[in-house]
Amino acid sequence: MQRTGPRAGLALLEPLAAEGRLTGHHRQYAVRAHLLERAGEREAALADYRTAARLTTSLPEQRYLQGRAARIEARGDPPQR
């Protein structure tokens, strides 16, 4: 994805999400959040990081994902649309 950018990665995630095998899995939201953040979609990334943190049962993963969300919030820059 480094060569084609975060939008290409998001496009690849769409069919996986649509087929439903990853529904409710925290990694789907974590990957999407990362790509959204890189694409400049701060609000959507924040929501997906929070969802991923809520869905994982791993405390280290929860802390990591909550930290990513907190970092977005701390920036305080206006969301891009």
FENVENTA-V569006 format. One record per helix or strand. SS is the DSSP state (2 for helix, 1 for strand). FROM is the first residue (numbers start at 1). LEN is the number of residues. Records with the same first field share a line. If there is no record, write none. Layout:
SS: FROM-LEN / FROM-LEN
This chain:
2: 6-14 / 26-13 / 42-14 / 59-17
